[in-house]
């Protein structure tokens, strides 16, 4: 793979269509790579997702494609009610956190 050029930008700058890495201080680094690198990266990502999806247990479904959390949450609530055990739950909206 060839070397990508990295440019550090302030948070106020808006860039579309480029890969960005955000840091805690609000700055971002964009990666200006060539198309060959982007295609190879995409192929590797798809292969990893396919392999990992086969290896992960069904219980680890919350953040996987086509497996919403809501079904699993309702199952946990039902089982807690059936067994009459106390259930404590906390929901955090990661996007707003």
VOLUM-141219 format. One record per residue: residue number from 1; x, y, z of N, C-alpha, C, O, CB in turn. Coordinates in Angstrom, 3 decimals. Glycine has a CB too. Example, Ala and Ser with C-alpha at 12.3 -4.5 7.8 and 13.67 -1.06 7.14 Angstrom:
REM residues 2
num; n.X; n.Y; n.Z; ca.X; ca.Y; ca.Z; c.X; c.Y; c.Z; o.X; o.Y; o.Z; cb.X; cb.Y; cb.Z
1; 13.190; -5.690; 7.800; 12.300; -4.500; 7.800; 13.200; -3.300; 7.800; 14.236; -3.319; 8.465; 11.308; -4.473; 9.046
2; 12.850; -2.250; 7.080; 13.670; -1.060; 7.140; 12.900; 0.030; 7.870; 13.409; 1.138; 8.039; 14.084; -0.598; 5.725
***
This chain:
REM residues 97
num; n.X; n.Y; n.Z; ca.X; ca.Y; ca.Z; c.X; c.Y; c.Z; o.X; o.Y; o.Z; cb.X; cb.Y; cb.Z
1; 0.840; -1.186; 0.000; 0.000; 0.000; 0.000; 0.882; 1.246; 0.000; 1.961; 1.257; 0.592; -0.954; 0.000; 1.219
2; 0.419; 2.263; -0.654; 1.176; 3.506; -0.680; 0.893; 4.310; 0.578; -0.048; 4.022; 1.318; 0.837; 4.328; -1.934
3; 1.717; 5.318; 0.809; 1.535; 6.153; 1.994; 0.403; 7.140; 1.762; 0.265; 7.710; 0.681; 2.837; 6.900; 2.346
4; -0.399; 7.328; 2.795; -1.466; 8.327; 2.752; -0.949; 9.624; 3.337; -0.099; 9.618; 4.227; -2.724; 7.842; 3.517
5; -1.456; 10.716; 2.845; -1.116; 12.013; 3.403; -2.131; 12.339; 4.483; -3.336; 12.220; 4.259; -1.084; 13.117; 2.304
6; -1.655; 12.751; 5.659; -2.542; 13.107; 6.758; -2.466; 14.608; 6.996; -1.385; 15.195; 7.013; -2.176; 12.327; 8.045
7; -3.634; 15.218; 7.178; -3.725; 16.648; 7.413; -4.561; 16.863; 8.667; -5.654; 16.309; 8.784; -4.341; 17.393; 6.183
8; -4.057; 17.661; 9.607; -4.822; 17.936; 10.826; -5.669; 19.179; 10.611; -5.185; 20.201; 10.125; -3.882; 18.117; 12.053
9; -6.946; 19.077; 10.981; -7.898; 20.165; 10.781; -8.522; 20.557; 12.102; -8.579; 19.755; 13.035; -8.985; 19.765; 9.774
10; -8.987; 21.788; 12.180; -9.734; 22.209; 13.360; -11.153; 21.679; 13.253; -11.618; 21.327; 12.168; -9.728; 23.758; 13.509
11; -11.834; 21.626; 14.386; -13.178; 21.066; 14.463; -14.171; 21.825; 13.584; -15.136; 21.223; 13.113; -13.656; 21.071; 15.899
12; -13.973; 23.115; 13.348; -14.933; 23.934; 12.606; -14.963; 23.585; 11.120; -15.966; 23.829; 10.449; -14.603; 25.405; 12.778
13; -13.887; 23.026; 10.607; -13.808; 22.708; 9.185; -14.682; 21.502; 8.872; -14.676; 20.523; 9.618; -12.349; 22.441; 8.763
14; -15.423; 21.563; 7.792; -16.283; 20.442; 7.398; -15.761; 19.842; 6.099; -15.543; 20.538; 5.108; -17.765; 20.902; 7.234
15; -15.570; 18.537; 6.137; -15.114; 17.810; 4.952; -16.077; 16.661; 4.719; -16.484; 15.995; 5.671; -13.639; 17.293; 5.116
16; -16.443; 16.421; 3.481; -17.333; 15.304; 3.181; -16.617; 14.341; 2.255; -15.788; 14.741; 1.438; -18.660; 15.796; 2.545
17; -16.948; 13.066; 2.393; -16.387; 12.054; 1.508; -14.969; 11.643; 1.830; -14.336; 10.970; 1.016; -16.433; 12.538; 0.129
18; -14.444; 12.018; 2.979; -13.086; 11.642; 3.362; -13.118; 10.937; 4.705; -13.973; 11.219; 5.544; -12.160; 12.881; 3.418
19; -12.183; 10.018; 4.903; -12.100; 9.313; 6.172; -11.571; 10.267; 7.230; -10.610; 10.998; 6.991; -11.199; 8.057; 6.058
20; -12.209; 10.258; 8.417; -11.788; 11.154; 9.485; -11.530; 10.370; 10.759; -12.199; 9.372; 11.027; -12.842; 12.238; 9.729
21; -10.570; 10.818; 11.537; -10.313; 10.282; 12.860; -10.437; 11.434; 13.831; -9.711; 12.421; 13.719; -8.909; 9.594; 12.952
22; -11.356; 11.322; 14.792; -11.580; 12.408; 15.750; -10.828; 12.135; 17.040; -10.659; 10.986; 17.447; -13.082; 12.584; 16.038
23; -10.385; 13.193; 17.667; -9.691; 13.099; 18.937; -10.481; 13.843; 20.000; -11.379; 14.622; 19.679; -8.259; 13.657; 18.827
24; -10.151; 13.608; 21.265; -10.876; 14.209; 22.385; -10.823; 15.734; 22.359; -11.755; 16.389; 22.825; -10.313; 13.702; 23.699
25; -9.760; 16.302; 21.828; -9.642; 17.759; 21.811; -10.477; 18.406; 20.704; -10.451; 19.627; 20.551; -8.190; 18.153; 21.647
26; -11.212; 17.611; 19.934; -12.083; 18.158; 18.901; -11.442; 18.245; 17.534; -12.139; 18.464; 16.543; -12.542; 19.502; 19.302
27; -10.138; 18.081; 17.453; -9.476; 18.116; 16.157; -9.696; 16.805; 15.420; -10.045; 15.791; 16.024; -7.976; 18.393; 16.321
28; -9.493; 16.835; 14.130; -9.667; 15.634; 13.320; -8.498; 15.508; 12.360; -7.913; 16.501; 11.928; -11.010; 15.671; 12.548
29; -8.171; 14.271; 12.037; -7.173; 14.021; 11.000; -7.905; 13.346; 9.852; -8.610; 12.358; 10.060; -5.970; 13.134; 11.531
30; -7.746; 13.868; 8.653; -8.342; 13.216; 7.496; -7.233; 12.486; 6.756; -6.078; 12.911; 6.755; -9.069; 14.244; 6.564
31; -7.599; 11.405; 6.143; -6.633; 10.594; 5.416; -6.916; 10.746; 3.925; -7.974; 10.347; 3.439; -6.700; 9.092; 5.858
32; -5.978; 11.313; 3.221; -6.137; 11.525; 1.791; -5.400; 10.403; 1.066; -4.274; 10.589; 0.604; -5.602; 12.933; 1.356
33; -6.032; 9.255; 0.972; -5.397; 8.095; 0.356; -5.826; 7.952; -1.086; -6.764; 8.604; -1.544; -5.727; 6.827; 1.128
34; -5.122; 7.085; -1.795; -5.518; 6.869; -3.181; -6.638; 5.834; -3.239; -6.919; 5.169; -2.242; -4.308; 6.415; -4.035
35; -7.266; 5.697; -4.375; -8.437; 4.831; -4.525; -8.088; 3.359; -4.340; -8.904; 2.598; -3.818; -9.069; 5.039; -5.891
36; -6.906; 2.944; -4.752; -6.500; 1.545; -4.601; -6.469; 1.149; -3.124; -6.932; 0.070; -2.755; -5.116; 1.310; -5.245
37; -5.930; 2.015; -2.297; -5.889; 1.747; -0.858; -7.295; 1.653; -0.272; -7.567; 0.801; 0.574; -5.093; 2.838; -0.136
38; -8.180; 2.531; -0.725; -9.548; 2.519; -0.211; -10.279; 1.237; -0.608; -11.039; 0.687; 0.190; -10.316; 3.741; -0.723
39; -10.056; 0.759; -1.825; -10.689; -0.481; -2.280; -10.165; -1.662; -1.473; -10.947; -2.503; -1.030; -10.435; -0.707; -3.787
40; -8.848; -1.734; -1.276; -8.261; -2.823; -0.493; -8.768; -2.795; 0.945; -9.062; -3.843; 1.521; -6.728; -2.734; -0.514
41; -8.870; -1.619; 1.520; -9.374; -1.489; 2.884; -10.817; -1.959; 2.975; -11.189; -2.639; 3.931; -9.260; -0.040; 3.362
42; -11.630; -1.606; 1.992; -13.041; -2.017; 1.980; -13.169; -3.535; 1.860; -14.005; -4.140; 2.531; -13.792; -1.332; 0.821
43; -12.351; -4.151; 1.014; -12.373; -5.608; 0.858; -12.006; -6.282; 2.176; -12.664; -7.235; 2.594; -11.404; -6.055; -0.263
44; -10.955; -5.787; 2.833; -10.537; -6.358; 4.111; -11.642; -6.210; 5.158; -11.900; -7.142; 5.920; -9.244; -5.684; 4.603
45; -12.286; -5.060; 5.200; -13.361; -4.818; 6.161; -14.519; -5.790; 5.947; -15.040; -6.352; 6.910; -13.861; -3.372; 6.051
46; -14.923; -5.991; 4.702; -16.026; -6.910; 4.408; -15.670; -8.340; 4.788; -16.517; -9.071; 5.302; -16.396; -6.842; 2.927
47; -14.429; -8.747; 4.542; -14.000; -10.097; 4.923; -13.991; -10.266; 6.436; -14.410; -11.303; 6.950; -12.608; -10.398; 4.356
48; -13.515; -9.252; 7.148; -13.512; -9.316; 8.612; -14.929; -9.395; 9.170; -15.200; -10.186; 10.073; -12.791; -8.100; 9.195
49; -15.832; -8.576; 8.634; -17.212; -8.584; 9.115; -17.859; -9.949; 8.900; -18.562; -10.446; 9.780; -18.030; -7.497; 8.410
50; -17.628; -10.559; 7.737; -18.189; -11.876; 7.445; -17.647; -12.926; 8.399; -18.405; -13.736; 8.932; -17.888; -12.277; 6.003
51; -16.338; -12.915; 8.616; -15.707; -13.893; 9.501; -16.159; -13.709; 10.940; -16.496; -14.681; 11.616; -14.189; -13.788; 9.414
52; -16.168; -12.474; 11.410; -16.568; -12.212; 12.791; -18.035; -12.543; 13.032; -18.389; -13.034; 14.104; -16.306; -10.761; 13.143
53; -18.886; -12.280; 12.054; -20.306; -12.557; 12.216; -20.546; -14.049; 12.434; -21.444; -14.427; 13.186; -21.089; -12.066; 10.995
54; -19.753; -14.897; 11.785; -19.891; -16.345; 11.956; -19.395; -16.799; 13.321; -19.897; -17.783; 13.862; -19.130; -17.082; 10.861
55; -18.422; -16.099; 13.882; -17.799; -16.530; 15.132; -18.461; -15.975; 16.389; -18.312; -16.554; 17.466; -16.368; -16.136; 15.128
56; -19.180; -14.880; 16.274; -19.807; -14.281; 17.453; -21.074; -15.041; 17.835; -21.821; -15.501; 16.971; -20.133; -12.800; 17.197
57; -21.303; -15.163; 19.132; -22.506; -15.839; 19.627; -23.735; -14.978; 19.348; -23.635; -13.766; 19.157; -22.386; -16.139; 21.147
58; -24.889; -15.629; 19.329; -26.145; -14.908; 19.092; -26.434; -13.885; 20.183; -27.102; -12.882; 19.932; -27.301; -15.889; 18.993
59; -25.934; -14.135; 21.394; -26.166; -13.208; 22.497; -25.483; -11.861; 22.272; -25.867; -10.863; 22.880; -25.679; -13.819; 23.796
60; -24.489; -11.828; 21.416; -23.758; -10.589; 21.140; -24.352; -9.913; 19.910; -23.674; -9.737; 18.898; -22.242; -10.870; 20.931
61; -25.604; -9.542; 20.004; -26.318; -9.069; 18.828; -26.608; -7.581; 18.831; -27.020; -7.042; 17.804; -27.587; -9.806; 18.696
62; -26.411; -6.913; 19.926; -26.849; -5.537; 20.050; -26.338; -4.576; 19.004; -27.081; -3.698; 18.565; -26.464; -5.045; 21.342
63; -25.106; -4.713; 18.594; -24.527; -3.742; 17.673; -24.125; -4.391; 16.356; -23.203; -3.935; 15.680; -23.321; -3.067; 18.308
64; -24.824; -5.455; 16.002; -24.538; -6.142; 14.748; -25.642; -5.857; 13.746; -26.779; -5.561; 14.112; -24.388; -7.662; 14.972
65; -25.285; -5.952; 12.488; -26.228; -5.629; 11.428; -27.404; -6.613; 11.430; -27.212; -7.817; 11.598; -25.520; -5.641; 10.063
66; -28.598; -6.102; 11.247; -29.841; -6.877; 11.178; -30.156; -7.636; 12.464; -30.875; -8.634; 12.421; -29.766; -7.850; 10.036
67; -29.639; -7.190; 13.598; -29.935; -7.815; 14.887; -30.169; -6.714; 15.920; -29.248; -6.338; 16.646; -28.773; -8.767; 15.336
68; -31.391; -6.199; 15.988; -31.660; -5.083; 16.907; -31.650; -5.506; 18.372; -31.918; -6.662; 18.701; -32.998; -4.456; 16.576
69; -31.342; -4.571; 19.226; -31.293; -4.808; 20.681; -32.674; -5.046; 21.269; -32.801; -5.743; 22.275; -30.640; -3.626; 21.387
70; -33.701; -4.486; 20.669; -35.024; -4.484; 21.290; -35.554; -5.883; 21.570; -36.174; -6.105; 22.610; -35.997; -3.751; 20.413
71; -35.325; -6.826; 20.671; -35.793; -8.198; 20.896; -35.119; -8.799; 22.121; -35.767; -9.467; 22.927; -35.522; -9.073; 19.658
72; -33.834; -8.565; 22.258; -33.082; -9.138; 23.371; -33.460; -8.477; 24.696; -33.504; -9.136; 25.735; -31.579; -8.995; 23.124
73; -33.727; -7.196; 24.655; -34.146; -6.492; 25.873; -35.501; -7.017; 26.337; -35.695; -7.262; 27.528; -34.214; -4.959; 25.629
74; -36.439; -7.191; 25.409; -37.759; -7.705; 25.795; -37.665; -9.134; 26.325; -38.413; -9.498; 27.232; -38.723; -7.653; 24.602
75; -36.770; -9.944; 25.781; -36.567; -11.306; 26.288; -36.040; -11.279; 27.716; -36.485; -12.060; 28.556; -35.596; -12.081; 25.384
76; -35.106; -10.395; 27.993; -34.560; -10.267; 29.350; -35.658; -9.855; 30.328; -35.739; -10.390; 31.433; -33.402; -9.238; 29.380
77; -36.497; -8.911; 29.928; -37.592; -8.456; 30.791; -38.582; -9.596; 31.045; -39.011; -9.806; 32.179; -38.320; -7.245; 30.153
78; -38.942; -10.332; 29.989; -39.874; -11.458; 30.137; -39.323; -12.510; 31.093; -40.044; -12.987; 31.970; -40.165; -12.094; 28.773
79; -38.070; -12.872; 30.934; -37.461; -13.894; 31.803; -37.380; -13.413; 33.248; -37.554; -14.203; 34.176; -36.055; -14.261; 31.295
80; -37.122; -12.149; 33.439; -37.074; -11.601; 34.790; -38.452; -11.660; 35.448; -38.566; -11.987; 36.629; -36.559; -10.154; 34.764
81; -39.491; -11.345; 34.685; -40.856; -11.406; 35.218; -41.273; -12.846; 35.518; -41.902; -13.115; 36.542; -41.843; -10.771; 34.227
82; -40.919; -13.774; 34.617; -41.269; -15.184; 34.818; -40.606; -15.759; 36.068; -41.234; -16.494; 36.830; -40.867; -16.005; 33.596
83; -39.352; -15.426; 36.270; -38.620; -15.979; 37.416; -38.783; -15.121; 38.672; -38.262; -15.461; 39.734; -37.139; -16.112; 37.076
84; -39.497; -14.027; 38.545; -39.752; -13.101; 39.653; -38.457; -12.637; 40.321; -38.352; -12.596; 41.547; -40.659; -13.761; 40.689
85; -37.495; -12.298; 39.504; -36.231; -11.756; 40.010; -36.173; -10.276; 39.674; -36.682; -9.856; 38.636; -35.003; -12.512; 39.407
86; -35.557; -9.481; 40.543; -35.468; -8.045; 40.253; -34.576; -7.778; 39.037; -33.592; -8.479; 38.800; -34.927; -7.286; 41.479
87; -34.937; -6.775; 38.297; -34.171; -6.405; 37.108; -33.849; -4.921; 37.179; -34.736; -4.093; 37.385; -34.954; -6.743; 35.800
88; -32.601; -4.598; 37.012; -32.153; -3.204; 36.974; -31.558; -2.958; 35.594; -30.718; -3.729; 35.130; -31.104; -2.892; 38.117
89; -31.987; -1.899; 34.946; -31.506; -1.607; 33.597; -31.208; -0.123; 33.469; -31.870; 0.718; 34.076; -32.539; -2.045; 32.536
90; -30.216; 0.174; 32.679; -29.869; 1.564; 32.368; -29.669; 1.663; 30.865; -28.976; 0.841; 30.266; -28.579; 2.033; 33.146
91; -30.271; 2.657; 30.269; -30.149; 2.860; 28.836; -29.418; 4.174; 28.582; -29.779; 5.212; 29.137; -31.541; 2.856; 28.152
92; -28.407; 4.121; 27.756; -27.607; 5.302; 27.444; -27.633; 5.508; 25.939; -27.307; 4.601; 25.174; -26.140; 5.155; 27.966
93; -28.021; 6.694; 25.524; -27.973; 7.044; 24.108; -26.549; 7.494; 23.804; -26.154; 8.608; 24.148; -29.025; 8.167; 23.745
94; -25.793; 6.633; 23.167; -24.372; 6.892; 22.918; -24.184; 8.128; 22.040; -23.219; 8.871; 22.221; -23.714; 5.672; 22.256
95; -25.086; 8.354; 21.102; -24.939; 9.507; 20.218; -25.086; 10.817; 20.974; -24.458; 11.810; 20.608; -25.958; 9.442; 19.098
96; -25.898; 10.839; 22.016; -26.110; 12.060; 22.782; -25.162; 12.181; 23.958; -25.034; 13.255; 24.546; -27.525; 12.119; 23.271
97; -24.495; 11.085; 24.308; -23.600; 11.096; 25.484; -22.358; 11.909; 25.233; -21.506; 12.021; 26.114; -23.206; 9.683; 25.872
***
